Amino acid sequence: MKQTPNLLTCPGVPELPAPKGGNLKLPEKPELPKLEKSYGRKRKWIKWTVLAIVVILCILLIQPMIALGKAGFAAYEAKQAIDSLKYGLQTGDYSRAVNEAGRAKAAMEDFNQALQGVGFLRDFPFIGTQIKAVQDVSAVAVSSLDSAEDLLKVASGMAGAVETGQENLGTDVGIASGRSWQDLSVSEKRDLLRVLQQKLPDIRLARDKIDMALALWDAVPKGRMLPVITKALSPLADMLPILRKAMDQSVPLLETAIPLAGYPEPKQYLVILQNSDEMRPAGGFIGSIANVTLDSGDIKDFIFSDVYNVDNPVSGVWKEVPPEPLAKNLGVKAWFMRDANWSPDFVESASRVLDFYKREMELQGKPDKPDGVIAIEPGFFRELLRLIGPVEIQGKTYDDRNFMDLLEYQVEMGFLQEGVKLEDRKAILGELGTRLMQKIQAMPKSDWPKLINLITQALSEKQIMIYTTDQSLQASVDRLGWSGRVKPTVCDFAWVVDANLAALKTDGKMVKSMSYELDASNPQKPVATMTLTYRNTTTQSNWRYTRYRSYTRLYVPEGSQFISSKGAMAGDLLQTGGKFVPGKVDVMKELGKTVFGAFWAIEPGKTGQLSFTYALPPSVSDCLAQNKYVLDWQKQAGNDGAELNVRILMPSVVKTADPAEPEIKWGDAVYEAQTDSQTDRSYKVKY
């Protein structure tokens, strides 16, 4: 019989014959122990391989881990030092701040050095990115702390000179916390100003280093860093702009204030008191003047006088021709010093005031040549009295609430009851000024920062304005915004300038609202309207208040075209028999602007409106086309309490604005804002 293949063994091959003996034996199975032994050897090989890899990795990671550990310790040390530095600044402990800045800088240098040892980790994805980013930031931190250390050394040295007189400058001056300015001699004051002046180069260098640090920080790719790293370094990043702002303020302040204070050469100033209750273009009516000499901050020859004591003696020979609105509405034939602040640009007015003063004094045989003019508004005296407390003069107490009321009554009415001569009626100002100066100079050193803040705020709000014949120094005053000079036209511009003409002190009773509306829906033909709404709150005419009379000018971008006006008057109702008689609008050019001017008057208890509508020039259309619309609204010096309203219809939906509208008004093409006239304002709108 034919055999079939055994498919279980070797398919396609005939079965082998059965062994002899007749018993069939199957082949034995492969020995399992031998297979298990082979598999075990393989497992051991894998284990040893993995172990070797781990050991190698551990060996490779030892140095990077040590480096990261050192970096972490250095970062912690830097953070502790920066926190301590901030505390030193807050408490005025500049020596501590200097030491901590140095410690933080050294720690950040150690941190950066430690990161150099991370080796191959620098090439790992993500980890390497973080390490590189942190190194970039640490380099910026070192630069930042270097600039901060320089600045703090200057501050510490200046503080040391003020506290103990020790600055290695050969002075033994010191002002302990209880000492005041009047305790110092002129030579001691000169030494302190010399310290400040000699520190200026160091301060400028520190400012430049901060600029470099800020530029480096801005270049750091912060998006590549973990939030925890960004958070850890944020205190340093936050500190830089603060230091830079302090430099922006302190450097020009010192550069300007030191020479203004009469160092190294004494300075003589003509101080004019401008009463904003009787508004004039550059501030208020010049009622009183004073001659002041500053010698290294020491005040000399502080003598007040009635402005009429300068003008009246030359009234028969003075021939200056007044501006037409003054001549018409005041009935004057000559233009005297008291009315010389006719330009709203204080520099222009002050130069004319000084010129008139010098020539009038020359005619009197009393030649005098001041180095500049300082104008002061009543608002400053109110704030000053709030700071230093009330003063008592001739049995009367003057404080921040009654200062103007008592003073105006005394110089307008009270002097008659006391039998004081007309030319001596303002002698009380000399006593008041002397008493104020005594209290200021008696202020302890701890209160000096409050006084400095008060003065700088008054300068920014045009309650104090400065003009000097030193052109270089005047340029510094201009840059600081202390001169009341007209601003250039960037895009759109508005400047409302009132001039009280024979309305007594009625500006003190006026509630003023100014509204600017611009229709720029067609950016090629923008049309603006300025509406003034003034309310005369006095109930009846008396020695102090009466009907409001003003020649008001509106300064707008040069090239603007007058369209129409409402409210201009030919004269007040008393002059026109109780009937409203429309007046003309003067269109002129001054100070690089187009100007609209008109007379108007408001009776006691009444409200009046004056408006000007005009087409803006192509330059404003260009701003709108570039989506760079800006309205600069300049403040008239002395006009502190007016309400300002802005409403602008843009060509399309407003996207951003500064100052921003309330959120409820978002989403349309109209921008609206309301604020006050405490300072210059700027409105920026994009659509």
MOBEL-V976191 format. One record per residue. N is the residue number from 1. RES is the residue in one small letter. SS is DSSP state (hx for helix, st for strand, lp for the rest). D_FIRST is the distance of its C-alpha to the first C-alpha in Angstrom with 1 decimal. Layout:
N_RES_SS_D_FIRST, N_RES_SS_D_FIRST
This chain:
1_m_lp_0.0, 2_k_lp_3.7, 3_q_lp_6.3, 4_t_lp_9.4, 5_p_lp_12.9, 6_n_lp_15.0, 7_l_lp_18.0, 8_l_lp_20.2, 9_t_lp_20.3, 10_c_lp_19.9, 11_p_lp_18.7, 12_g_lp_17.0, 13_v_lp_15.9, 14_p_lp_12.5, 15_e_lp_12.8, 16_l_lp_14.3, 17_p_lp_13.2, 18_a_lp_15.1, 19_p_lp_18.4, 20_k_lp_19.5, 21_g_lp_21.2, 22_g_lp_18.7, 23_n_lp_20.8, 24_l_lp_19.7, 25_k_lp_22.7, 26_l_lp_23.3, 27_p_lp_25.5, 28_e_lp_29.1, 29_k_lp_31.1, 30_p_lp_33.6, 31_e_lp_36.9, 32_l_hx_39.1, 33_p_hx_42.4, 34_k_hx_41.9, 35_l_hx_41.5, 36_e_hx_44.6, 37_k_hx_46.5, 38_s_hx_45.8, 39_y_hx_46.8, 40_g_hx_50.0, 41_r_hx_51.0, 42_k_hx_50.7, 43_r_hx_52.9, 44_k_hx_55.5, 45_w_hx_55.6, 46_i_hx_56.3, 47_k_hx_59.0, 48_w_hx_60.7, 49_t_hx_60.6, 50_v_hx_62.1, 51_l_hx_64.7, 52_a_hx_65.6, 53_i_hx_66.1, 54_v_hx_68.2, 55_v_hx_70.3, 56_i_hx_70.7, 57_l_hx_71.7, 58_c_hx_74.1, 59_i_hx_75.6, 60_l_hx_76.0, 61_l_hx_77.5, 62_i_hx_80.0, 63_q_hx_82.6, 64_p_hx_82.2, 65_m_hx_82.3, 66_i_hx_85.4, 67_a_hx_86.9, 68_l_hx_86.2, 69_g_hx_87.7, 70_k_hx_90.8, 71_a_hx_91.0, 72_g_hx_90.8, 73_f_hx_93.6, 74_a_hx_95.7, 75_a_hx_95.1, 76_y_hx_96.2, 77_e_hx_99.3, 78_a_hx_100.2, 79_k_hx_99.9, 80_q_hx_102.2, 81_a_hx_104.7, 82_i_hx_104.7, 83_d_hx_105.3, 84_s_hx_108.1, 85_l_hx_109.5, 86_k_hx_109.6, 87_y_hx_111.5, 88_g_hx_114.0, 89_l_hx_114.6, 90_q_hx_115.1, 91_t_hx_117.6, 92_g_lp_119.4, 93_d_lp_118.3, 94_y_hx_117.9, 95_s_hx_117.7, 96_r_hx_114.7, 97_a_hx_113.2, 98_v_hx_113.6, 99_n_hx_112.0, 100_e_hx_109.0, 101_a_hx_108.5, 102_g_hx_108.4, 103_r_hx_105.9, 104_a_hx_103.7, 105_k_hx_103.8, 106_a_hx_102.8, 107_a_hx_100.0, 108_m_hx_98.6, 109_e_hx_98.8, 110_d_hx_96.8, 111_f_hx_94.3, 112_n_hx_93.9, 113_q_hx_93.6, 114_a_hx_91.0, 115_l_hx_88.8, 116_q_hx_88.7, 117_g_hx_86.4, 118_v_hx_83.5, 119_g_hx_81.6, 120_f_hx_78.3, 121_l_hx_78.8, 122_r_hx_81.1, 123_d_hx_78.1, 124_f_lp_76.1, 125_p_lp_76.0, 126_f_lp_78.6, 127_i_hx_79.6, 128_g_hx_80.9, 129_t_hx_82.7, 130_q_hx_84.5, 131_i_hx_85.5, 132_k_hx_86.9, 133_a_hx_88.8, 134_v_hx_90.2, 135_q_hx_91.4, 136_d_hx_93.1, 137_v_hx_94.9, 138_s_hx_95.8, 139_a_hx_97.5, 140_v_hx_99.4, 141_a_hx_100.3, 142_v_hx_101.8, 143_s_hx_103.8, 144_s_hx_105.0, 145_l_hx_106.0, 146_d_hx_107.8, 147_s_hx_109.9, 148_a_hx_110.5, 149_e_hx_111.6, 150_d_hx_114.1, 151_l_hx_115.5, 152_l_hx_115.7, 153_k_hx_117.6, 154_v_hx_120.1, 155_a_hx_120.4, 156_s_hx_120.8, 157_g_hx_123.4, 158_m_hx_125.4, 159_a_hx_125.2, 160_g_hx_126.3, 161_a_hx_129.2, 162_v_hx_130.3, 163_e_hx_129.8, 164_t_hx_131.3, 165_g_lp_132.5, 166_q_lp_130.1, 167_e_lp_128.3, 168_n_lp_129.5, 169_l_lp_131.8, 170_g_lp_135.1, 171_t_lp_135.9, 172_d_lp_136.7, 173_v_lp_136.4, 174_g_lp_134.4, 175_i_lp_134.1, 176_a_lp_133.0, 177_s_lp_131.6, 178_g_lp_135.1, 179_r_lp_136.9, 180_s_st_137.8, 181_w_hx_138.6, 182_q_hx_142.4, 183_d_hx_142.1, 184_l_lp_141.4, 185_s_lp_143.9, 186_v_hx_143.6, 187_s_hx_142.5, 188_e_hx_139.8, 189_k_hx_138.5, 190_r_hx_138.5, 191_d_hx_136.4, 192_l_hx_133.8, 193_l_hx_133.6, 194_r_hx_133.3, 195_v_hx_130.3, 196_l_hx_128.7, 197_q_hx_129.5, 198_q_hx_128.2, 199_k_hx_124.9, 200_l_hx_124.3, 201_p_hx_122.4, 202_d_hx_120.1, 203_i_hx_119.4, 204_r_hx_118.7, 205_l_hx_116.3, 206_a_hx_114.5, 207_r_hx_114.3, 208_d_hx_112.7, 209_k_hx_110.1, 210_i_hx_109.3, 211_d_hx_108.9, 212_m_hx_106.3, 213_a_hx_104.5, 214_l_hx_104.3, 215_a_hx_103.0, 216_l_hx_100.3, 217_w_hx_99.4, 218_d_hx_99.1, 219_a_hx_96.7, 220_v_lp_94.3, 221_p_lp_91.1, 222_k_hx_91.5, 223_g_hx_88.5, 224_r_hx_86.2, 225_m_lp_87.5, 226_l_lp_86.3, 227_p_hx_88.9, 228_v_hx_89.5, 229_i_hx_90.6, 230_t_hx_92.8, 231_k_hx_94.4, 232_a_hx_95.1, 233_l_hx_96.9, 234_s_hx_98.7, 235_p_hx_101.9, 236_l_hx_102.5, 237_a_hx_101.7, 238_d_hx_104.0, 239_m_hx_106.8, 240_l_hx_107.0, 241_p_hx_108.3, 242_i_hx_110.8, 243_l_hx_112.1, 244_r_hx_112.2, 245_k_hx_114.2, 246_a_hx_116.6, 247_m_hx_117.1, 248_d_hx_117.7, 249_q_hx_120.5, 250_s_hx_122.0, 251_v_hx_122.2, 252_p_hx_124.3, 253_l_hx_126.1, 254_l_hx_127.3, 255_e_hx_127.9, 256_t_hx_130.2, 257_a_hx_131.7, 258_i_hx_132.9, 259_p_hx_135.2, 260_l_hx_136.2, 261_a_lp_137.3, 262_g_lp_139.7, 263_y_lp_137.9, 264_p_lp_138.6, 265_e_lp_141.7, 266_p_lp_143.5, 267_k_st_143.1, 268_q_st_145.6, 269_y_st_144.4, 270_l_st_146.2, 271_v_st_144.6, 272_i_st_144.9, 273_l_st_144.4, 274_q_st_143.0, 275_n_st_143.5, 276_s_st_140.5, 277_d_st_142.5, 278_e_st_144.3, 279_m_st_141.5, 280_r_st_142.0, 281_p_lp_139.4, 282_a_lp_138.6, 283_g_st_138.8, 284_g_st_141.9, 285_f_st_145.6, 286_i_st_147.0, 287_g_st_149.5, 288_s_st_149.8, 289_i_st_149.1, 290_a_st_149.0, 291_n_st_149.3, 292_v_st_146.8, 293_t_st_146.2, 294_l_st_143.0, 295_d_st_143.1, 296_s_lp_139.7, 297_g_lp_139.1, 298_d_st_142.6, 299_i_st_144.5, 300_k_st_148.1, 301_d_st_150.8, 302_f_st_149.2, 303_i_st_152.0, 304_f_st_151.7, 305_s_st_154.0, 306_d_st_154.5, 307_v_lp_153.3, 308_y_hx_156.6, 309_n_hx_158.3, 310_v_hx_156.7, 311_d_hx_157.2, 312_n_hx_160.6, 313_p_hx_162.7, 314_v_hx_161.6, 315_s_lp_161.7, 316_g_lp_164.8, 317_v_lp_163.3, 318_w_lp_159.6, 319_k_lp_158.5, 320_e_lp_154.7, 321_v_lp_153.7, 322_p_lp_151.3, 323_p_lp_148.2, 324_e_hx_149.2, 325_p_hx_147.5, 326_l_hx_149.4, 327_a_hx_152.7, 328_k_hx_152.3, 329_n_hx_151.0, 330_l_hx_152.9, 331_g_lp_156.1, 332_v_lp_156.2, 333_k_lp_157.7, 334_a_lp_156.4, 335_w_lp_153.0, 336_f_lp_153.3, 337_m_hx_151.0, 338_r_hx_150.3, 339_d_hx_148.7, 340_a_lp_147.0, 341_n_lp_143.5, 342_w_lp_143.1, 343_s_lp_139.8, 344_p_lp_136.7, 345_d_lp_135.4, 346_f_hx_136.9, 347_v_hx_137.0, 348_e_hx_139.1, 349_s_hx_141.3, 350_a_hx_141.7, 351_s_hx_142.8, 352_r_hx_145.4, 353_v_hx_146.5, 354_l_hx_146.9, 355_d_hx_148.8, 356_f_hx_151.2, 357_y_hx_151.7, 358_k_hx_152.6, 359_r_hx_155.0, 360_e_hx_156.6, 361_m_hx_157.2, 362_e_hx_158.6, 363_l_hx_161.1, 364_q_lp_162.2, 365_g_lp_162.7, 366_k_lp_159.8, 367_p_lp_157.2, 368_d_lp_153.7, 369_k_lp_150.4, 370_p_lp_147.4, 371_d_lp_144.0, 372_g_st_142.2, 373_v_st_142.1, 374_i_st_140.2, 375_a_st_140.1, 376_i_st_139.5, 377_e_st_138.8, 378_p_hx_139.8, 379_g_hx_136.2, 380_f_hx_135.9, 381_f_hx_138.9, 382_r_hx_137.5, 383_e_hx_134.3, 384_l_hx_136.2, 385_l_hx_138.4, 386_r_hx_135.3, 387_l_hx_134.0, 388_i_hx_137.2, 389_g_lp_139.0, 390_p_lp_142.3, 391_v_st_145.5, 392_e_st_149.1, 393_i_st_151.7, 394_q_lp_155.4, 395_g_lp_154.5, 396_k_st_151.6, 397_t_st_147.9, 398_y_st_145.5, 399_d_lp_141.9, 400_d_lp_138.8, 401_r_lp_139.7, 402_n_lp_143.5, 403_f_hx_143.8, 404_m_hx_144.4, 405_d_hx_146.5, 406_l_hx_148.9, 407_l_hx_149.1, 408_e_hx_149.8, 409_y_hx_152.4, 410_q_hx_154.2, 411_v_hx_154.4, 412_e_hx_155.2, 413_m_hx_157.4, 414_g_hx_157.8, 415_f_hx_159.7, 416_l_hx_162.5, 417_q_hx_163.0, 418_e_lp_163.1, 419_g_lp_165.7, 420_v_lp_163.3, 421_k_lp_164.3, 422_l_hx_162.0, 423_e_hx_161.1, 424_d_hx_160.1, 425_r_lp_158.1, 426_k_lp_154.8, 427_a_hx_155.9, 428_i_hx_153.7, 429_l_hx_150.7, 430_g_hx_151.8, 431_e_hx_152.0, 432_l_hx_148.7, 433_g_hx_147.0, 434_t_hx_148.5, 435_r_hx_147.3, 436_l_hx_143.8, 437_m_hx_143.6, 438_q_hx_144.8, 439_k_hx_142.1, 440_i_hx_139.4, 441_q_hx_140.5, 442_a_lp_140.6, 443_m_lp_137.0, 444_p_st_135.0, 445_k_hx_132.3, 446_s_hx_129.6, 447_d_hx_130.8, 448_w_hx_130.8, 449_p_hx_127.3, 450_k_hx_128.4, 451_l_hx_131.4, 452_i_hx_129.4, 453_n_hx_126.9, 454_l_hx_129.8, 455_i_hx_131.3, 456_t_hx_128.1, 457_q_hx_127.4, 458_a_hx_130.9, 459_l_hx_130.3, 460_s_hx_127.1, 461_e_lp_128.8, 462_k_lp_131.9, 463_q_lp_134.2, 464_i_st_135.1, 465_m_st_135.2, 466_i_st_136.2, 467_y_st_137.8, 468_t_st_138.8, 469_t_lp_140.6, 470_d_lp_138.2, 471_q_hx_135.7, 472_s_hx_133.0, 473_l_hx_133.3, 474_q_hx_133.6, 475_a_hx_130.2, 476_s_hx_128.7, 477_v_hx_130.4, 478_d_hx_129.0, 479_r_hx_125.4, 480_l_hx_125.7, 481_g_lp_127.0, 482_w_lp_130.3, 483_s_lp_132.6, 484_g_lp_132.2, 485_r_lp_131.6, 486_v_lp_130.3, 487_k_lp_126.5, 488_p_lp_125.0, 489_t_lp_123.4, 490_v_lp_119.6, 491_c_lp_118.8, 492_d_st_120.9, 493_f_st_123.9, 494_a_st_126.5, 495_w_st_129.6, 496_v_st_132.2, 497_v_st_135.5, 498_d_lp_138.4, 499_a_lp_142.1, 500_n_st_144.4, 501_l_lp_147.8, 502_a_lp_150.6, 503_a_lp_148.5, 504_l_lp_149.5, 505_k_lp_146.6, 506_t_hx_144.8, 507_d_hx_141.4, 508_g_hx_141.2, 509_k_hx_141.2, 510_m_st_138.8, 511_v_st_135.3, 512_k_st_133.4, 513_s_st_130.2, 514_m_st_128.8, 515_s_st_126.0, 516_y_st_124.2, 517_e_st_122.2, 518_l_st_120.2, 519_d_st_118.6, 520_a_lp_116.0, 521_s_lp_113.8, 522_n_lp_114.7, 523_p_lp_114.3, 524_q_lp_116.4, 525_k_lp_119.4, 526_p_lp_119.6, 527_v_st_122.7, 528_a_st_124.1, 529_t_st_126.6, 530_m_st_128.3, 531_t_st_130.1, 532_l_st_132.4, 533_t_st_133.3, 534_y_st_136.1, 535_r_st_137.8, 536_n_st_141.2, 537_t_lp_141.3, 538_t_lp_144.9, 539_t_lp_147.0, 540_q_lp_150.3, 541_s_lp_152.0, 542_n_lp_153.6, 543_w_lp_154.4, 544_r_lp_150.7, 545_y_lp_148.7, 546_t_lp_149.5, 547_r_lp_147.8, 548_y_st_144.9, 549_r_st_145.7, 550_s_st_143.2, 551_y_st_142.6, 552_t_st_138.8, 553_r_st_136.7, 554_l_st_133.0, 555_y_st_131.4, 556_v_st_128.3, 557_p_st_126.2, 558_e_lp_128.4, 559_g_lp_128.2, 560_s_lp_127.9, 561_q_st_129.8, 562_f_st_132.2, 563_i_st_131.5, 564_s_st_133.6, 565_s_st_135.2, 566_k_st_136.5, 567_g_lp_139.0, 568_a_lp_141.1, 569_m_st_144.8, 570_a_lp_148.1, 571_g_lp_149.5, 572_d_lp_149.3, 573_l_lp_150.7, 574_l_lp_153.9, 575_q_lp_154.5, 576_t_lp_153.5, 577_g_lp_155.5, 578_g_lp_152.5, 579_k_lp_150.6, 580_f_lp_147.3, 581_v_lp_147.9, 582_p_st_144.8, 583_g_lp_144.9, 584_k_lp_143.4, 585_v_lp_140.3, 586_d_st_140.7, 587_v_st_137.9, 588_m_st_137.9, 589_k_st_135.9, 590_e_st_136.0, 591_l_lp_133.8, 592_g_lp_131.1, 593_k_st_130.8, 594_t_st_132.1, 595_v_st_134.4, 596_f_st_135.7, 597_g_st_138.8, 598_a_st_140.8, 599_f_st_143.5, 600_w_st_143.0, 601_a_st_144.6, 602_i_st_143.7, 603_e_lp_146.3, 604_p_lp_146.2, 605_g_lp_143.7, 606_k_lp_142.1, 607_t_st_138.8, 608_g_st_138.6, 609_q_st_136.0, 610_l_st_135.9, 611_s_st_133.0, 612_f_st_132.0, 613_t_st_129.4, 614_y_st_128.3, 615_a_st_125.6, 616_l_lp_123.7, 617_p_lp_123.5, 618_p_hx_120.5, 619_s_hx_119.7, 620_v_hx_118.6, 621_s_hx_116.5, 622_d_hx_114.8, 623_c_hx_113.9, 624_l_hx_112.5, 625_a_hx_110.4, 626_q_lp_108.9, 627_n_lp_108.4, 628_k_lp_110.7, 629_y_st_113.5, 630_v_st_115.8, 631_l_st_119.1, 632_d_st_121.4, 633_w_st_124.2, 634_q_lp_126.9, 635_k_lp_129.0, 636_q_lp_132.8, 637_a_lp_134.2, 638_g_lp_135.9, 639_n_lp_134.0, 640_d_lp_131.8, 641_g_lp_131.2, 642_a_lp_130.4, 643_e_st_127.3, 644_l_st_125.1, 645_n_st_122.8, 646_v_st_120.3, 647_r_st_118.5, 648_i_st_116.5, 649_l_st_114.7, 650_m_lp_111.9, 651_p_lp_110.2, 652_s_lp_106.9, 653_v_lp_105.5, 654_v_lp_106.6, 655_k_lp_103.8, 656_t_st_105.6, 657_a_st_109.1, 658_d_st_111.2, 659_p_lp_112.8, 660_a_lp_110.1, 661_e_lp_110.8, 662_p_lp_109.9, 663_e_hx_106.3, 664_i_hx_107.5, 665_k_hx_109.0, 666_w_lp_105.9, 667_g_lp_104.1, 668_d_lp_107.0, 669_a_lp_109.1, 670_v_st_112.1, 671_y_st_112.9, 672_e_st_115.6, 673_a_st_117.1, 674_q_st_120.1, 675_t_st_121.7, 676_d_st_125.1, 677_s_lp_127.4, 678_q_lp_127.3, 679_t_lp_125.9, 680_d_lp_124.6, 681_r_st_121.5, 682_s_st_118.6, 683_y_st_116.1, 684_k_st_112.9, 685_v_st_110.8, 686_k_st_107.6, 687_y_lp_106.1
